[in-house]
Amino acid sequence: MGIITLPRKIYQQRDIIESIKDSMQLKEPVLVVTDRNIMKIFGDRIRRSLDGTDYRVIDDVKPEPEIAAIESAYSSLSGFQPRTIIAIGGGSVIDFAKSLDVKISYPDRSIADVNPFEPLDLKAELIAVPTTSGTGSDVSFGIVVNDQGRKLALGNFDLVPYVSILDASLTPSDPNIIRPTGVDALVHSFEALTANTSTIFTDALAEKAIETIFDNIEGSMKGDESARENMHLAATMAGIAFTNSGTALAHALGHSFGSTHHVVHGTCVGLFLPYVIEFNSSDEPSKRKYERIARRLGYSDAVSALRDLYARIGQPISVRDLGIDRKRYLTSIDEMVEKAMADSELAFNPVIAGEDDIRSIYLKAYGD
């Protein structure tokens, strides 16, 4: 039986944050989850939009949140019981808000116990307002949290936000943020396309997201507002695609590499994607999908398409490009292989990847 999971509503409108109270008919009390940078830039707009509402703000979310920080935030509520949680920020903020919703609903449960097989009866409706165009967290069932040095990729379909609000006026103009988040969305799309649970529904979303990102990421980095709008929607399309199919080997490799060498997530998964495409091309259905999307992009093959795009936007194609010492990198490979093999994303890869396969990709990815 196939189940397609979507948000209840998706709003796409510039500056809609200004009228969120009236547009959403919020159930009170409301908890706003965000970070200090967002409040510094957009705090006045957020406060004006909630004027007259019974609300509280948690604004100290850090990148790649720790379970301990989520537990602490829950304790700080001191009995405050929100009926609506509004997450305003990037993937870490939205994942934090999802996790907090679990704690509010199940105070005695550990976040690490979240799984796809046990339904959740959440006490607060979650509204996600993504401020980056990449993670897809606003429409995904997943959360990524850290637990004492381990990166945990967890998920449950009841964690798909009730509403996603796409307001491109909140997205960054810094190309050094647009690049990795946009590449992250691109990898979501490519992996959703060939995941072993993909369908024609997810294929359609993934293919269009890939085309849109290829056509708009450069313009978005250069300040084109129309391109920023398109990138924002493409990231959400990619999020819907991978929520209903899965991400795979590039994410397993990237999670492990990023946590070991402290490199931004989108940069990591993007770096490994071309090598994963080469590996997965031994699977004939995946190879045909790669060939079809390459033709639609105007290239002979998908790896060439990625290498050309990466060169134009400054995305690293090898570990060497990141300035990581070769000896240090080689010494870390055993640790990275062990972490990657334990990553749940491997289950969705179209080709079974063993320890030797993962080690080989890590070695090849360093570069000449």
C-alpha positions in Angstrom: 0.0 0.0 0.0 1.4 3.4 -1.0 0.9 6.4 1.2 1.6 9.9 0.0 2.1 12.4 2.8 1.8 16.2 2.2 1.3 19.3 4.4 -2.3 20.3 5.0 -1.6 23.6 3.2 1.3 25.4 1.4 1.2 29.1 1.2 3.5 30.9 -1.2 3.4 34.6 -1.0 6.0 37.3 -0.5 5.7 39.1 2.9 2.9 36.8 4.1 4.7 36.7 7.4 3.2 40.2 8.0 -0.3 38.7 8.2 0.4 35.3 9.7 -2.1 35.7 12.5 -5.1 36.5 10.3 -4.1 34.3 7.4 -3.5 31.2 9.5 -6.3 31.7 12.1 -3.9 30.5 14.8 -4.9 28.3 17.7 -3.6 29.9 20.9 -1.4 29.9 22.8 1.4 30.0 20.3 5.0 29.0 20.6 7.5 30.6 18.2 10.7 28.6 17.7 13.6 30.4 15.9 17.2 31.5 16.4 18.8 34.7 17.5 19.9 35.7 14.0 16.4 35.4 12.6 15.1 37.5 15.5 17.8 40.1 15.0 16.8 40.5 11.3 13.1 39.8 11.3 12.1 40.1 15.0 10.1 43.4 14.5 8.1 41.8 11.7 7.4 38.6 13.7 6.3 40.6 16.8 4.0 42.9 14.7 2.5 39.9 13.0 1.6 38.3 16.4 0.4 41.4 18.1 -2.5 40.6 20.4 -1.8 36.9 20.4 -0.9 34.8 23.5 2.6 33.7 22.5 6.1 32.9 23.7 9.4 32.7 21.9 12.3 30.3 22.0 15.0 32.0 20.1 18.2 30.2 21.0 18.2 27.3 18.6 21.7 26.3 17.5 22.7 24.6 14.2 22.4 20.8 14.3 20.6 20.8 17.7 21.5 18.5 20.5 18.8 16.4 22.2 19.9 17.9 25.5 19.1 21.4 24.2 15.6 20.2 23.2 15.0 18.7 26.6 16.2 22.0 28.2 13.8 24.0 26.0 10.9 21.8 27.0 11.8 22.2 30.7 11.9 26.0 30.2 8.2 26.1 29.2 7.2 25.4 32.8 3.7 24.1 32.0 3.1 26.4 29.0 1.0 24.3 26.6 1.0 25.7 23.1 -1.7 24.6 20.6 0.3 26.0 17.7 4.1 25.9 17.1 5.5 28.3 14.5 9.0 27.4 13.4 10.8 30.2 11.6 14.2 29.4 10.3 16.3 26.8 8.6 16.3 23.1 8.9 17.8 23.0 12.4 15.0 25.3 13.7 12.3 23.3 12.1 13.7 20.0 13.3 14.0 21.5 16.8 10.4 22.6 16.6 9.3 19.1 15.5 11.3 17.5 18.3 9.8 20.0 20.8 6.3 19.1 19.7 7.1 15.5 20.5 8.3 16.4 24.0 5.3 18.5 24.6 3.1 15.6 23.6 5.1 12.9 25.2 7.0 14.3 28.1 8.5 11.0 29.2 9.7 9.9 25.7 13.2 10.4 24.4 13.5 12.1 21.1 15.9 9.3 20.0 12.9 6.9 20.2 11.0 8.6 17.3 10.4 6.1 14.5 8.2 5.8 11.4 6.2 2.9 12.6 4.4 4.3 15.7 1.8 7.1 15.1 2.2 10.3 17.1 -0.7 12.2 18.6 0.8 15.7 18.7 -0.7 18.3 20.9 0.3 21.3 18.8 -0.2 22.0 15.1 3.1 22.8 13.5 3.5 25.7 11.1 6.9 25.8 9.3 8.3 29.0 7.8 11.6 28.1 6.1 14.1 30.9 5.8 16.5 28.9 3.6 15.8 27.2 0.3 17.2 23.8 0.7 16.4 21.5 3.7 12.8 20.6 2.8 12.1 20.3 6.5 8.9 22.4 6.1 7.3 19.4 4.3 9.3 16.4 5.5 8.7 13.7 8.0 12.3 13.7 9.2 14.3 15.3 12.0 18.1 15.4 12.3 19.5 15.8 15.8 22.7 15.2 17.6 23.1 13.0 20.6 26.5 13.2 22.3 28.5 13.3 19.1 26.2 11.0 17.1 24.0 12.5 14.3 20.6 10.8 14.4 18.3 10.9 11.3 14.8 10.2 12.7 11.3 10.4 11.3 7.6 10.0 11.6 4.9 10.9 9.1 2.9 12.7 11.8 5.8 15.2 12.0 5.1 16.6 8.5 4.1 20.2 9.4 0.5 21.0 9.1 1.2 24.2 7.2 4.3 25.3 5.2 4.6 29.1 4.5 6.9 30.0 1.7 7.9 33.7 2.0 10.9 34.4 -0.1 11.4 37.8 1.6 12.8 35.9 4.6 15.4 34.0 2.6 19.1 35.0 2.7 20.9 37.1 0.1 24.4 35.8 1.0 25.6 33.4 -1.8 27.6 31.5 0.7 24.3 30.4 2.3 22.3 30.1 -0.9 24.9 27.7 -2.4 25.0 24.9 0.2 21.2 25.1 0.9 20.4 25.0 -2.8 22.8 22.1 -3.4 21.2 20.3 -0.5 17.8 20.6 -2.3 19.5 19.4 -5.5 20.8 16.3 -3.8 17.4 15.6 -2.2 15.9 15.7 -5.7 18.5 13.3 -7.3 18.3 10.9 -4.4 14.4 10.9 -4.3 14.5 10.2 -8.1 16.4 6.9 -7.7 15.5 5.8 -4.2 14.2 2.2 -4.1 10.8 3.5 -2.9 10.4 6.1 -5.6 7.2 6.4 -7.6 6.1 8.3 -10.7 4.6 10.9 -8.2 8.0 11.5 -6.5 9.8 11.3 -9.9 7.7 14.2 -11.3 8.5 16.4 -8.3 12.2 15.5 -8.2 12.7 16.0 -11.9 11.1 19.5 -12.0 12.9 20.5 -8.8 16.3 19.5 -10.4 15.5 21.5 -13.6 14.4 24.5 -11.5 17.5 24.5 -9.3 19.8 24.2 -12.3 18.0 27.2 -13.9 17.8 29.4 -10.8 20.6 28.8 -8.3 23.1 31.1 -10.0 20.6 33.9 -10.4 19.5 33.5 -6.8 23.2 33.8 -5.7 23.4 37.0 -7.8 20.4 38.6 -6.2 17.6 37.8 -8.8 14.4 38.0 -6.7 12.5 35.8 -9.2 15.2 33.2 -9.0 15.0 33.3 -5.2 11.2 32.7 -5.4 11.8 29.7 -7.7 14.5 28.2 -5.5 12.3 28.5 -2.5 9.5 26.5 -4.2 11.9 24.0 -5.7 13.3 23.2 -2.3 9.8 22.4 -1.0 9.1 20.3 -4.0 12.3 18.4 -3.4 11.2 18.0 0.3 7.9 16.5 -0.7 9.7 14.1 -3.1 12.2 12.8 -0.6 9.6 12.6 2.2 7.7 10.2 0.0 10.6 8.2 -1.4 13.8 8.8 0.6 17.3 10.1 0.5 20.1 7.6 0.2 23.9 7.0 -0.1 25.0 10.6 -0.7 23.3 11.6 2.6 24.8 8.7 4.5 28.3 9.6 3.2 27.7 13.3 3.8 26.3 12.9 7.4 29.4 10.9 8.4 31.9 13.1 6.6 30.3 16.3 7.9 30.2 15.2 11.5 33.8 14.0 11.4 35.3 17.0 9.6 32.8 19.7 10.6 31.7 20.7 7.1 28.3 22.3 6.2 25.7 19.7 5.4 24.7 20.8 1.9 28.4 21.1 0.8 29.0 17.5 2.1 26.1 15.7 0.4 26.7 17.7 -2.8 30.3 16.7 -2.9 29.5 13.0 -2.8 26.6 13.1 -5.2 28.6 12.6 -8.5 30.4 9.6 -7.0 27.1 8.1 -5.8 25.6 8.6 -9.3 28.5 6.7 -10.8 28.1 3.9 -8.2 24.3 3.7 -8.6 24.5 3.6 -12.4 25.2 -0.1 -12.2 21.4 -0.3 -11.6 19.7 -0.1 -14.9 16.5 1.7 -13.9 18.6 4.3 -12.0 20.9 4.7 -15.0 17.9 5.4 -17.2 16.6 8.0 -14.8 20.0 9.7 -14.7 20.2 9.7 -18.5 16.7 11.2 -18.8 17.3 14.1 -16.5 20.7 14.8 -18.1 19.0 15.1 -21.5 16.4 17.4 -20.0 19.2 19.6 -18.7 21.1 19.5 -22.0 24.0 17.3 -21.0 25.3 13.9 -22.1 25.3 12.6 -18.6 24.3 13.6 -15.0 27.8 13.7 -13.6 28.9 16.1 -16.4 25.9 18.3 -15.6 26.8 18.4 -11.9 30.4 19.1 -12.5 29.5 22.0 -14.8 27.1 23.5 -12.3 29.5 23.0 -9.4 32.2 24.9 -11.3 29.9 27.8 -12.0 28.6 28.2 -8.5 31.7 27.3 -6.5 30.5 24.0 -5.0 33.5 21.7 -4.2 33.8 18.5 -6.3 36.4 16.8 -4.1 37.5 16.7 -0.5 40.9 18.3 -1.5 38.9 21.4 -2.7 37.9 21.9 1.0 41.6 22.1 2.1 41.4 19.0 4.2 44.8 17.4 4.7 45.1 14.1 2.8 46.8 12.2 5.7 44.2 13.5 8.2 41.4 12.5 5.8 42.8 9.0 5.2 43.2 8.4 8.9 39.5 9.2 9.4 38.1 6.9 6.8 37.5 3.9 9.0 35.5 6.1 11.4 33.5 7.6 8.6 32.8 4.1 7.1 31.5 2.9 10.4 29.2 5.9 10.8 27.9 5.7 7.2 27.1 2.0 7.6 24.9 2.8 10.6 23.0 5.6 8.8 19.4 4.8 8.1 19.5 6.5 4.7 21.4 3.6 3.3 18.2 1.5 3.3 16.8 3.6 0.4 19.7 3.4 -1.9 19.0 1.5 -5.2 22.2 -0.4 -5.0 23.3 -2.2 -1.8 26.5 -0.4 -0.5 28.8 -2.4 1.7 31.8 -1.3 3.7 34.2 -1.8 0.8 32.0 0.3 -1.5 31.8 3.1 0.9 35.5 3.1 1.6 36.2 3.1 -2.2 33.9 6.2 -2.7 35.6 8.0 0.2 39.0 7.3 -1.2 38.0 8.4 -4.7 36.3 11.6 -3.4 39.5 13.0 -2.0 40.7 13.9 -5.5 44.0 13.7 -7.3 
